[in-house]
Amino acid sequence: QSQKQDKKKETVADVSAEDEEADKYDSSEHVSKRSVAVCKAGCLSMLVAAVQPARRPSDNLKDAVAEIMVSLATTQALRGLIVQQGGVRALLGLLTADAPKAAKDDSDKGDDGKQSTKMPQALRQQRDKNAAFALAKIAISVPPHLAFQDPREIVRLLLSLLAEETETQALLMKFEALLALTNFASAQPGSAHDVRGYMANDLGGISLIEMVVLSDHVLVRRAATELICNLVYEPSVFERYVKNADSCVPPPSAAEDSAQGPELLSERMPSGIVEISSDDDGEKTSERSKGDMKENKQKQDNDAYRSQRLHLLIALSDVDDAATRSAAAGALAVLSNDPRCSRYLFLAHPRASEVLLDLLSDNASDNEKDPSSLAAFKHR
């Protein structure tokens, strides 16, 4: 019996050792080495040639090539090579009929002839997801104006990745799609490669991005905030954030009252229930109702600042992640050029001044010791 148990333990130990050896070769380092070796052997050009329309590739072949291209594009050193050997055109050619149109054309227009601003929907076919994911990886490392003839070809696909469900793979897709979109939105404003307006307005992407920025995942939230920081240079997005921002600024008299502190306010403001010398209960009830309505209206006015989009940026400027704070502060720095934003920050929002002072007093940015980075952070 003892010999059988010893032999069983030896067998289990051997299996465990084999599993550890197999896991070692599945690591990112070994996968990257194999990917580089495959490309050096000329496999990449063969894959591109295999899916050319003239060869009439089958759907199974297209599915396999799309999956392989994602694996190859995961290795950052190979992304430039993929572009050089026609990988971008091949990936666009792999898209199914269900994929959204990559270029801006008449199909984007509604029945009234105006450009549709419907938010992009999630991709339904796995092949489309793989192709878009590979293109996102390429757009992160290669300047968009060099990798793509028309950056608008890719923007719609990347926005569709943002609409994916929040599973582990979808979170990675969202994160890398956001990084790629941020790269697209970093072009010189007004240049031929500037797609901020197309991304935010023509495709309705700004609403989707504002939904993603509320993610619980730190990296996804950070990437979305950085994208918004780049998009505020687009006039329509700028106006979206500052429009009516000062509508909740209290009148001068109310602002002076708030400056005197809550103690003085409580002494000067009525309690909301007004005592009168009449014995008529109906009149007392009426006065009480009016007082309650006045108090509720005042409370609504005090909370009106929460309905402004600038409130979101202020909240993001006060999170734990330093990179997110920096991106949100950068967006506020751009928007504060408009007087409406400045009035909102200092006259309407109760914590904006405190948050901005906290940003100035930051001593380090999450393991970031570079003095130049710290200076740039405070400069915002």
Backbone hydrogen bonds in HBPLUS format (Angstrom, degrees):
<---DONOR---> <-ACCEPTOR-->    atom                        ^
c    i                          cat <-CA-CA->   ^        H-A-AA   ^      H-
h    n   atom  resd res      DA  || num        DHA   H-A  angle D-A-AA Bond
n    s   type  num  typ     dist DA aas  dist angle  dist       angle   num
A0005-GLN N   A0001-GLN O   3.10 MM   4  6.43 158.1  2.15 149.7 154.9     1
A0006-ASP N   A0002-SER O   3.02 MM   4  6.29 156.8  2.08 147.9 154.1     2
A0007-LYS N   A0003-GLN O   2.95 MM   4  6.17 157.9  2.00 146.6 152.6     3
A0008-LYS N   A0004-LYS O   2.91 MM   4  6.14 151.9  1.99 145.9 153.9     4
A0009-LYS N   A0005-GLN O   2.97 MM   4  6.22 154.6  2.04 146.9 153.2     5
A0010-GLU N   A0006-ASP O   3.00 MM   4  6.28 152.9  2.07 146.7 153.9     6
A0011-THR N   A0007-LYS O   2.99 MM   4  6.26 152.8  2.06 145.1 152.3     7
A0012-VAL N   A0008-LYS O   3.00 MM   4  6.27 161.4  2.04 150.2 154.8     8
A0013-ALA N   A0009-LYS O   2.94 MM   4  6.14 154.2  2.01 145.0 152.3     9
A0014-ASP N   A0010-GLU O   2.93 MM   4  6.17 152.5  2.01 145.5 152.7    10
A0015-VAL N   A0011-THR O   3.00 MM   4  6.28 159.6  2.04 151.1 156.2    11
A0016-SER N   A0012-VAL O   2.99 MM   4  6.18 158.4  2.04 147.2 153.1    12
A0017-ALA N   A0013-ALA O   3.01 MM   4  6.21 153.6  2.08 144.9 151.6    13
A0018-GLU N   A0014-ASP O   3.01 MM   4  6.29 153.0  2.09 146.0 153.3    14
A0019-ASP N   A0015-VAL O   2.94 MM   4  6.21 155.4  2.00 149.0 155.9    15
A0020-GLU N   A0016-SER O   2.97 MM   4  6.21 157.3  2.03 147.8 153.6    16
A0021-GLU N   A0017-ALA O   3.04 MM   4  6.25 152.5  2.11 142.6 149.9    17
A0022-ALA N   A0018-GLU O   2.92 MM   4  6.20 155.5  1.99 148.1 154.8    18
A0023-ASP N   A0019-ASP O   2.85 MM   4  6.09 159.6  1.89 151.3 157.0    19
A0024-LYS N   A0020-GLU O   3.01 MM   4  6.18 146.0  2.13 140.7 149.4    20
A0026-ASP N   A0023-ASP O   3.06 MM   3  5.02 147.9  2.16  98.6 108.7    21
A0027-SER N   A0024-LYS O   3.36 MM   3  5.54 164.4  2.38 105.9 109.0    22
A0031-VAL N   A0027-SER O   2.96 MM   4  6.21 160.8  2.00 156.7 163.0    23
A0032-SER N   A0028-SER O   2.93 MM   4  6.03 158.5  1.98 146.7 152.0    24
A0033-LYS N   A0029-GLU O   3.11 MM   4  6.36 155.8  2.17 143.4 149.9    25
A0034-ARG N   A0030-HIS O   3.00 MM   4  6.27 158.0  2.05 147.4 152.9    26
A0035-SER N   A0031-VAL O   2.91 MM   4  6.15 154.1  1.98 147.7 155.5    27
A0036-VAL N   A0032-SER O   2.95 MM   4  6.19 160.4  1.99 152.9 157.1    28
A0037-ALA N   A0033-LYS O   3.03 MM   4  6.23 157.9  2.08 145.1 151.4    29
A0038-VAL N   A0034-ARG O   2.91 MM   4  6.12 154.6  1.97 148.8 155.4    30
A0039-CYS N   A0035-SER O   3.04 MM   4  6.29 158.9  2.08 148.4 153.5    31
A0040-LYS N   A0036-VAL O   2.93 MM   4  6.13 155.9  1.99 149.6 156.6    32
A0041-ALA N   A0037-ALA O   3.12 MM   4  6.30 137.6  2.31 138.3 148.7    33
A0041-ALA N   A0038-VAL O   3.22 MM   3  5.19 129.1  2.49  92.3 105.5    34
A0043-CYS N   A0038-VAL O   3.25 MM   5  5.75 159.3  2.29 154.6 151.1    35
A0042-GLY N   A0039-CYS O   2.99 MM   3  5.23 160.8  2.03 108.1 113.5    36
A0047-LEU N   A0043-CYS O   2.93 MM   4  6.23 151.0  2.01 151.6 159.3    37
A0048-VAL N   A0044-LEU O   3.06 MM   4  6.38 161.3  2.10 153.2 157.6    38
A0049-ALA N   A0045-SER O   3.01 MM   4  6.15 159.2  2.05 142.4 148.3    39
A0050-ALA N   A0046-MET O   2.91 MM   4  6.00 145.6  2.03 142.9 152.3    40
A0052-GLN N   A0049-ALA O   3.35 MM   3  5.46 168.0  2.36 109.5 110.3    41
A0055-ARG N   A0052-GLN O   2.93 MM   3  5.65 151.0  2.01 123.4 131.1    42
A0056-ARG N   A0053-PRO O   2.99 MM   3  5.19 157.8  2.04 109.3 116.5    43
A0062-LYS N   A0058-SER O   3.05 MM   4  6.38 159.3  2.10 149.0 154.7    44
A0063-ASP N   A0059-ASP O   2.88 MM   4  6.11 159.6  1.92 151.1 156.5    45
A0064-ALA N   A0060-ASN O   3.03 MM   4  6.23 158.4  2.08 144.3 149.8    46
A0065-VAL N   A0061-LEU O   2.92 MM   4  6.15 162.8  1.95 153.8 158.3    47
A0066-ALA N   A0062-LYS O   2.96 MM   4  6.11 162.5  1.99 151.8 156.3    48
A0067-GLU N   A0063-ASP O   3.14 MM   4  6.36 155.9  2.20 144.7 150.8    49
A0068-ILE N   A0064-ALA O   2.95 MM   4  6.21 154.0  2.02 147.9 155.5    50
A0069-MET N   A0065-VAL O   2.85 MM   4  6.04 159.3  1.90 152.7 158.2    51
A0070-VAL N   A0066-ALA O   3.18 MM   4  6.43 148.3  2.29 142.2 149.2    52
A0071-SER N   A0067-GLU O   3.30 MM   4  6.61 157.9  2.35 142.6 147.6    53
A0072-LEU N   A0068-ILE O   2.91 MM   4  6.27 157.6  1.96 154.7 161.4    54
A0073-ALA N   A0069-MET O   2.85 MM   4  5.95 159.6  1.89 147.2 153.0    55
A0074-THR N   A0070-VAL O   3.10 MM   4  6.24 124.0  2.43 138.3 151.2    56
A0074-THR N   A0071-SER O   3.33 MM   3  5.27 142.9  2.48  93.5 103.8    57
A0075-THR N   A0072-LEU O   3.19 MM   3  5.80 149.7  2.29 112.5 119.3    58
A0078-LEU N   A0075-THR O   2.99 MM   3  5.68 158.6  2.03 121.4 128.0    59
A0079-ARG N   A0076-GLN O   3.27 MM   3  5.56 162.1  2.31 110.5 115.6    60
A0082-ILE N   A0078-LEU O   2.95 MM   4  6.24 151.4  2.03 152.6 160.7    61
A0083-VAL N   A0079-ARG O   3.19 MM   4  6.51 153.9  2.27 145.2 151.0    62
A0084-GLN N   A0080-GLY O   2.98 MM   4  6.26 161.5  2.01 149.7 154.9    63
A0085-GLN N   A0081-LEU O   2.99 MM   4  6.15 149.9  2.08 150.2 156.8    64
A0087-GLY N   A0082-ILE O   2.70 MM   5  4.84 149.3  1.79 170.9 160.7    65
A0086-GLY N   A0083-VAL O   3.24 MM   3  5.45 160.4  2.28 114.4 113.8    66
A0090-ALA N   A0086-GLY O   3.16 MM   4  6.33 156.6  2.21 146.4 153.5    67
A0091-LEU N   A0087-GLY O   2.89 MM   4  6.07 154.2  1.95 146.1 152.4    68
A0092-LEU N   A0088-VAL O   3.01 MM   4  6.30 160.5  2.04 153.2 158.1    69
A0093-GLY N   A0089-ARG O   2.98 MM   4  6.16 144.4  2.11 140.8 150.8    70
A0094-LEU N   A0091-LEU O   3.09 MM   3  5.13 145.0  2.22  98.1 108.5    71
A0095-LEU N   A0092-LEU O   3.38 MM   3  5.66 161.1  2.42 105.3 110.7    72
A0099-ALA N   A0096-THR O   3.21 MM   3  5.53 155.4  2.27 105.6 112.7    73
A0108-ASP N   A0105-ASP O   3.08 MM   3  5.87 166.9  2.10 121.2 125.3    74
A0109-LYS N   A0106-ASP O   3.09 MM   3  5.48 165.6  2.11 113.4 117.9    75
A0116-SER N   A0108-ASP O   2.85 MM   8  5.66 153.6  1.92 143.2 150.9    76
A0110-GLY N   A0114-LYS O   2.91 MM   4  5.72 160.4  1.95 165.4 165.6    77
A0113-GLY N   A0110-GLY O   3.05 MM   3  5.36 162.3  2.08 111.5 115.6    78
A0129-LYS N   A0125-GLN O   3.14 MM   4  6.53 154.9  2.20 148.2 155.4    79
A0130-ASN N   A0126-GLN O   2.92 MM   4  6.19 160.1  1.96 151.1 155.9    80
A0131-ALA N   A0127-ARG O   2.93 MM   4  6.16 163.4  1.96 151.0 155.5    81
A0132-ALA N   A0128-ASP O   2.90 MM   4  6.04 167.0  1.92 151.0 154.9    82
A0133-PHE N   A0129-LYS O   2.83 MM   4  5.90 152.6  1.90 145.4 153.8    83
A0134-ALA N   A0130-ASN O   2.94 MM   4  6.13 158.1  1.99 148.4 153.5    84
A0135-LEU N   A0131-ALA O   3.02 MM   4  6.26 156.9  2.08 146.6 153.1    85
A0136-ALA N   A0132-ALA O   2.89 MM   4  6.12 146.4  2.00 143.3 152.6    86
A0137-LYS N   A0133-PHE O   3.09 MM   4  6.40 157.1  2.15 148.0 153.0    87
A0138-ILE N   A0134-ALA O   3.09 MM   4  6.39 154.9  2.16 146.2 152.9    88
A0139-ALA N   A0135-LEU O   2.90 MM   4  6.11 157.7  1.95 147.8 153.8    89
A0140-ILE N   A0136-ALA O   3.12 MM   4  6.35 129.5  2.39 142.5 154.5    90
A0141-SER N   A0138-ILE O   3.19 MM   3  5.60 126.9  2.48 105.6 117.1    91
A0142-VAL N   A0138-ILE O   2.92 MM   4  5.90 161.4  1.95 164.6 170.5    92
A0146-LEU N   A0143-PRO O   2.89 MM   3  5.45 152.8  1.96 119.6 128.4    93
A0147-ALA N   A0143-PRO O   3.05 MM   4  6.28 152.1  2.13 152.5 161.1    94
A0148-PHE N   A0144-PRO O   2.94 MM   4  5.67 160.6  1.98 150.9 153.8    95
A0153-GLU N   A0150-ASP O   2.85 MM   3  5.71 162.7  1.88 129.2 134.3    96
A0154-ILE N   A0151-PRO O   3.05 MM   3  5.71 150.8  2.14 117.2 123.6    97
A0155-VAL N   A0151-PRO O   3.31 MM   4  6.54 151.4  2.39 148.7 157.0    98
A0158-LEU N   A0154-ILE O   3.03 MM   4  6.30 158.6  2.08 158.1 164.7    99
A0159-LEU N   A0155-VAL O   2.98 MM   4  6.25 156.1  2.04 153.3 159.6   100
A0160-SER N   A0156-ARG O   3.07 MM   4  6.33 144.5  2.20 141.1 150.6   101
A0161-LEU N   A0157-LEU O   3.23 MM   4  6.63 137.1  2.43 139.9 150.5   102
A0161-LEU N   A0158-LEU O   3.11 MM   3  5.18 129.4  2.38  95.9 108.9   103
A0162-LEU N   A0159-LEU O   3.05 MM   3  5.19 132.3  2.29  97.5 110.4   104
A0163-ALA N   A0160-SER O   3.15 MM   3  5.34 146.7  2.27 100.9 110.5   105
A0164-GLU N   A0161-LEU O   3.23 MM   3  5.50 166.1  2.25 110.2 112.9   106
A0171-LEU N   A0167-GLU O   2.85 MM   4  6.10 151.4  1.94 159.2 167.3   107
A0172-LEU N   A0168-THR O   3.25 MM   4  6.59 155.1  2.31 147.4 153.0   108
A0173-MET N   A0169-GLN O   3.01 MM   4  6.32 156.3  2.06 146.8 153.8   109
A0174-LYS N   A0170-ALA O   2.81 MM   4  6.06 161.4  1.85 151.5 156.3   110
A0175-PHE N   A0171-LEU O   2.91 MM   4  6.08 164.0  1.94 148.4 152.8   111
A0176-GLU N   A0172-LEU O   3.03 MM   4  6.22 172.3  2.03 153.8 155.2   112
A0177-ALA N   A0173-MET O   2.84 MM   4  5.92 153.0  1.92 148.3 156.9   113
A0178-LEU N   A0174-LYS O   2.87 MM   4  6.04 154.3  1.94 150.5 156.9   114
A0179-LEU N   A0175-PHE O   3.06 MM   4  6.39 154.7  2.12 146.0 152.8   115
A0180-ALA N   A0176-GLU O   2.98 MM   4  6.18 158.5  2.03 145.1 150.7   116
A0181-LEU N   A0177-ALA O   2.87 MM   4  6.09 159.9  1.91 148.8 154.4   117
A0182-THR N   A0178-LEU O   2.88 MM   4  6.05 150.2  1.97 145.5 153.7   118
A0183-ASN N   A0179-LEU O   3.06 MM   4  6.35 144.7  2.19 140.2 149.5   119
A0183-ASN N   A0180-ALA O   3.06 MM   3  5.03 119.5  2.44  93.0 108.2   120
A0184-PHE N   A0180-ALA O   2.98 MM   4  6.40 150.8  2.07 146.4 154.6   121
A0185-ALA N   A0181-LEU O   2.85 MM   4  6.10 150.2  1.93 145.4 153.9   122
A0186-SER N   A0183-ASN O   3.27 MM   3  5.26 161.8  2.30 103.2 106.9   123
A0191-SER N   A0188-GLN O   2.99 MM   3  5.51 159.1  2.04 143.7 143.3   124
A0194-ASP N   A0191-SER O   3.16 MM   3  5.25 166.8  2.17 108.6 111.6   125
A0199-MET N   A0195-VAL O   2.83 MM   4  5.92 161.5  1.86 153.3 158.7   126
A0200-ALA N   A0196-ARG O   2.87 MM   4  5.99 170.0  1.88 156.5 159.2   127
A0201-ASN N   A0197-GLY O   2.84 MM   4  5.47 158.9  1.88 142.3 149.6   128
A0202-ASP N   A0197-GLY O   3.40 MM   5  6.86 153.6  2.48 141.5 148.6   129
A0203-LEU N   A0198-TYR O   3.12 MM   5  6.27 136.9  2.31 156.5 166.3   130
A0205-GLY N   A0199-MET O   3.05 MM   6  5.52 135.8  2.26 148.5 153.4   131
A0204-GLY N   A0201-ASN O   3.16 MM   3  4.91 144.4  2.30  94.3 104.9   132
A0209-ILE N   A0205-GLY O   2.89 MM   4  6.13 159.3  1.93 157.2 163.5   133
A0210-GLU N   A0206-ILE O   2.97 MM   4  6.13 154.0  2.03 145.0 151.6   134
A0211-MET N   A0207-SER O   3.18 MM   4  6.43 132.4  2.42 134.5 146.1   135
A0211-MET N   A0208-LEU O   3.13 MM   3  5.13 131.9  2.38  93.9 107.1   136
A0212-VAL N   A0208-LEU O   3.03 MM   4  6.37 153.1  2.11 147.0 154.3   137
A0213-VAL N   A0209-ILE O   2.97 MM   4  6.19 144.7  2.09 147.5 156.8   138
A0214-LEU N   A0211-MET O   3.26 MM   3  5.69 158.2  2.31 107.5 114.0   139
A0215-SER N   A0212-VAL O   2.92 MM   3  5.44 154.8  1.99 124.1 124.9   140
A0221-ARG N   A0217-HIS O   2.95 MM   4  6.13 166.8  1.97 160.4 164.5   141
A0222-ARG N   A0218-VAL O   2.88 MM   4  6.05 155.6  1.94 148.1 155.4   142
A0223-ALA N   A0219-LEU O   2.95 MM   4  6.13 165.9  1.97 147.9 151.3   143
A0224-ALA N   A0220-VAL O   2.99 MM   4  6.16 157.9  2.04 149.1 155.2   144
A0225-THR N   A0221-ARG O   3.01 MM   4  6.17 153.0  2.09 144.7 151.9   145
A0226-GLU N   A0222-ARG O   2.98 MM   4  6.27 157.1  2.03 152.4 158.6   146
A0227-LEU N   A0223-ALA O   3.03 MM   4  6.26 147.4  2.14 141.1 149.9   147
A0228-ILE N   A0224-ALA O   3.02 MM   4  6.33 157.6  2.07 147.4 152.7   148
A0229-CYS N   A0225-THR O   2.95 MM   4  6.22 152.4  2.03 146.4 154.3   149
A0230-ASN N   A0226-GLU O   3.20 MM   4  6.53 142.0  2.36 138.8 147.4   150
A0230-ASN N   A0227-LEU O   3.08 MM   3  5.21 125.3  2.39  97.7 111.3   151
A0231-LEU N   A0227-LEU O   2.93 MM   4  6.21 145.2  2.05 145.6 156.6   152
A0232-VAL N   A0228-ILE O   3.09 MM   4  6.23 138.3  2.27 153.6 159.7   153
A0234-GLU N   A0231-LEU O   2.90 MM   3  5.63 165.9  1.92 123.7 128.5   154
A0237-VAL N   A0234-GLU O   2.99 MM   3  5.40 121.1  2.35 111.8 126.4   155
A0238-PHE N   A0234-GLU O   2.88 MM   4  6.10 164.2  1.91 162.2 167.5   156
A0239-GLU N   A0235-PRO O   2.91 MM   4  6.11 162.9  1.94 149.8 153.7   157
A0240-ARG N   A0236-SER O   2.98 MM   4  6.11 141.0  2.14 133.1 144.1   158
A0241-TYR N   A0237-VAL O   3.24 MM   4  6.55 140.9  2.40 146.1 153.9   159
A0241-TYR N   A0238-PHE O   3.17 MM   3  5.51 133.8  2.39 102.4 113.4   160
A0242-VAL N   A0238-PHE O   3.18 MM   4  6.49 147.3  2.29 147.1 156.5   161
A0243-LYS N   A0239-GLU O   2.85 MM   4  5.40 138.4  2.03 146.8 151.4   162
A0245-ALA N   A0242-VAL O   3.04 MM   3  5.08 161.2  2.08 127.0 122.9   163
A0247-SER N   A0244-ASN O   3.07 MM   3  5.12 163.8  2.10 107.8 111.2   164
A0249-VAL N   A0246-ASP O   3.17 MM   3  5.14 164.1  2.19 103.7 107.3   165
A0254-ALA N   A0251-PRO O   2.97 MM   3  5.36 116.0  2.39 110.5 125.8   166
A0255-ALA N   A0251-PRO O   2.91 MM   4  6.16 156.3  1.97 157.9 165.7   167
A0256-GLU N   A0252-PRO O   2.94 MM   4  6.19 151.2  2.02 147.1 154.1   168
A0257-ASP N   A0253-SER O   3.03 MM   4  6.32 150.2  2.13 142.4 150.6   169
A0258-SER N   A0254-ALA O   2.94 MM   4  6.23 159.1  1.98 150.3 155.2   170
A0259-ALA N   A0255-ALA O   3.10 MM   4  6.30 138.2  2.28 137.3 148.2   171
A0260-GLN N   A0257-ASP O   3.01 MM   3  5.30 145.4  2.13 104.4 114.8   172
A0261-GLY N   A0258-SER O   3.34 MM   3  5.61 165.7  2.36 105.8 109.9   173
A0265-LEU N   A0261-GLY O   3.28 MM   4  6.49 157.2  2.34 145.7 152.4   174
A0266-SER N   A0262-PRO O   2.95 MM   4  6.04 154.4  2.01 144.3 149.8   175
A0267-GLU N   A0263-GLU O   3.28 MM   4  6.60 140.3  2.45 138.4 148.3   176
A0267-GLU N   A0264-LEU O   3.17 MM   3  5.16 126.5  2.48  93.3 107.0   177
A0268-ARG N   A0264-LEU O   3.04 MM   4  6.30 150.8  2.13 148.2 155.8   178
A0269-MET N   A0265-LEU O   2.78 MM   4  5.77 157.4  1.83 158.7 163.5   179
A0284-LYS N   A0280-ASP O   3.22 MM   4  6.59 156.1  2.28 147.5 154.4   180
A0285-THR N   A0281-ASP O   2.86 MM   4  6.10 161.0  1.90 151.2 156.0   181
A0286-SER N   A0282-GLY O   2.99 MM   4  6.18 151.3  2.07 140.5 148.5   182
A0287-GLU N   A0283-GLU O   2.92 MM   4  6.19 162.4  1.95 151.4 155.2   183
A0288-ARG N   A0284-LYS O   2.84 MM   4  6.05 157.3  1.89 149.9 156.9   184
A0289-SER N   A0285-THR O   2.88 MM   4  6.06 154.7  1.95 146.6 153.1   185
A0290-LYS N   A0286-SER O   2.96 MM   4  6.23 159.6  2.01 149.6 155.1   186
A0291-GLY N   A0287-GLU O   2.92 MM   4  6.17 154.3  1.99 145.2 152.6   187
A0292-ASP N   A0288-ARG O   2.88 MM   4  6.17 155.0  1.94 147.3 154.1   188
A0293-MET N   A0289-SER O   2.86 MM   4  6.10 160.1  1.90 152.2 157.5   189
A0294-LYS N   A0290-LYS O   2.92 MM   4  6.12 156.2  1.97 146.0 152.6   190
A0295-GLU N   A0291-GLY O   2.90 MM   4  6.12 153.8  1.96 145.0 152.5   191
A0296-ASN N   A0292-ASP O   2.84 MM   4  6.07 157.9  1.89 150.5 156.5   192
A0297-LYS N   A0293-MET O   2.89 MM   4  6.05 158.4  1.94 147.4 153.3   193
A0298-GLN N   A0294-LYS O   2.96 MM   4  6.15 155.6  2.02 143.7 150.5   194
A0299-LYS N   A0295-GLU O   2.98 MM   4  6.23 150.7  2.07 142.9 151.0   195
A0300-GLN N   A0296-ASN O   2.89 MM   4  6.19 156.0  1.95 149.0 155.4   196
A0301-ASP N   A0297-LYS O   2.88 MM   4  6.16 156.0  1.94 148.9 155.6   197
A0302-ASN N   A0298-GLN O   2.93 MM   4  6.17 150.2  2.02 142.9 151.1   198
A0303-ASP N   A0299-LYS O   3.03 MM   4  6.28 137.3  2.22 141.4 152.4   199
A0303-ASP N   A0300-GLN O   3.20 MM   3  5.12 128.2  2.49  92.4 105.7   200
A0304-ALA N   A0301-ASP O   3.28 MM   3  5.08 159.8  2.32  97.8 103.7   201
A0306-ARG N   A0303-ASP O   3.08 MM   3  5.83 157.7  2.13 119.7 125.4   202
A0307-SER N   A0304-ALA O   3.13 MM   3  5.77 155.6  2.19 117.5 123.4   203
A0308-GLN N   A0305-TYR O   3.30 MM   3  5.72 165.8  2.32 111.6 115.8   204
A0311-HIS N   A0308-GLN O   3.03 MM   3  5.54 145.2  2.15 108.7 118.0   205
A0312-LEU N   A0309-ARG O   3.04 MM   3  5.40 132.3  2.27 105.3 116.6   206
A0314-ILE N   A0310-LEU O   3.00 MM   4  6.33 152.6  2.08 151.0 158.7   207
A0315-ALA N   A0311-HIS O   2.98 MM   4  6.20 155.9  2.04 145.3 151.8   208
A0316-LEU N   A0312-LEU O   2.93 MM   4  6.22 152.9  2.01 147.5 155.1   209
A0317-SER N   A0313-LEU O   2.97 MM   4  6.15 130.6  2.22 134.7 147.6   210
A0317-SER N   A0314-ILE O   3.12 MM   3  4.97 129.7  2.38  91.3 105.1   211
A0318-ASP N   A0315-ALA O   3.08 MM   3  5.29 157.7  2.13 106.3 112.1   212
A0325-ARG N   A0321-ASP O   3.10 MM   4  6.41 159.9  2.14 149.8 155.8   213
A0326-SER N   A0322-ALA O   2.88 MM   4  6.11 157.3  1.94 150.2 156.3   214
A0327-ALA N   A0323-ALA O   3.05 MM   4  6.26 158.4  2.09 144.8 149.8   215
A0328-ALA N   A0324-THR O   2.96 MM   4  6.16 168.0  1.98 156.1 159.3   216
A0329-ALA N   A0325-ARG O   2.85 MM   4  5.98 157.4  1.90 148.2 155.2   217
A0330-GLY N   A0326-SER O   2.91 MM   4  6.09 144.8  2.03 140.7 150.5   218
A0331-ALA N   A0327-ALA O   3.05 MM   4  6.40 152.5  2.13 146.9 153.3   219
A0332-LEU N   A0328-ALA O   3.00 MM   4  6.32 159.7  2.04 148.7 154.3   220
A0333-ALA N   A0329-ALA O   2.85 MM   4  6.05 146.6  1.97 142.9 152.4   221
A0334-VAL N   A0330-GLY O   3.15 MM   4  6.46 150.4  2.24 144.5 150.7   222
A0335-LEU N   A0331-ALA O   2.97 MM   4  6.23 168.5  1.98 153.8 157.1   223
A0336-SER N   A0332-LEU O   2.81 MM   4  5.79 143.6  1.94 146.5 154.8   224
A0337-ASN N   A0334-VAL O   3.32 MM   3  5.98 165.4  2.34 114.7 118.3   225
A0338-ASP N   A0335-LEU O   3.02 MM   3  5.94 169.6  2.03 125.1 128.5   226
A0341-CYS N   A0338-ASP O   3.02 MM   3  5.52 127.5  2.31 112.7 124.7   227
A0342-SER N   A0338-ASP O   3.24 MM   4  6.63 161.3  2.28 152.0 157.4   228
A0343-ARG N   A0339-PRO O   2.88 MM   4  6.05 162.9  1.90 153.5 157.4   229
A0344-TYR N   A0340-ARG O   3.09 MM   4  6.22 152.9  2.17 138.0 145.6   230
A0345-LEU N   A0341-CYS O   2.92 MM   4  6.18 162.1  1.95 155.4 159.7   231
A0346-PHE N   A0342-SER O   3.12 MM   4  6.28 163.0  2.15 152.5 155.7   232
A0347-LEU N   A0343-ARG O   2.79 MM   4  5.35 140.4  1.95 142.1 150.3   233
A0348-ALA N   A0344-TYR O   3.14 MM   4  4.81 147.6  2.24 117.3 124.7   234
A0349-HIS N   A0344-TYR O   2.94 MM   5  6.10 161.0  1.98 178.9 172.8   235
A0355-VAL N   A0351-ARG O   2.91 MM   4  6.15 161.3  1.95 161.0 166.6   236
A0356-LEU N   A0352-ALA O   2.94 MM   4  6.17 164.2  1.97 156.5 160.2   237
A0357-LEU N   A0353-SER O   3.00 MM   4  6.19 154.8  2.07 146.4 153.2   238
A0358-ASP N   A0354-GLU O   2.94 MM   4  6.18 149.4  2.03 144.4 153.2   239
A0359-LEU N   A0355-VAL O   2.98 MM   4  6.33 145.9  2.10 144.8 154.1   240
A0360-LEU N   A0356-LEU O   3.15 MM   4  6.48 150.4  2.24 142.5 149.7   241
A0361-SER N   A0357-LEU O   3.08 MM   4  6.35 137.4  2.27 140.2 151.7   242
A0361-SER N   A0358-ASP O   3.16 MM   3  5.06 126.8  2.46  91.0 104.9   243
A0362-ASP N   A0359-LEU O   3.32 MM   3  5.33 162.3  2.35 100.8 106.0   244
A0368-GLU N   A0365-SER O   3.01 MM   3  4.89 117.4  2.42  97.1 114.3   245
A0373-SER N   A0370-ASP O   3.12 MM   3  5.35 122.2  2.47 102.6 116.4   246
A0374-LEU N   A0370-ASP O   3.10 MM   4  6.44 156.3  2.16 152.7 159.7   247
A0375-ALA N   A0371-PRO O   2.89 MM   4  6.12 152.0  1.97 146.8 154.5   248
A0376-ALA N   A0372-SER O   2.97 MM   4  6.19 157.2  2.02 143.8 149.7   249
A0377-PHE N   A0373-SER O   2.92 MM   4  6.10 149.0  2.02 142.2 151.2   250
A0378-LYS N   A0374-LEU O   3.06 MM   4  6.33 159.1  2.10 148.9 152.7   251
A0379-HIS N   A0375-ALA O   2.88 MM   4  6.05 146.1  1.99 144.2 154.6   252
A0380-ARG N   A0376-ALA O   3.31 MM   4  6.55 144.7  2.44 142.9 148.5   253
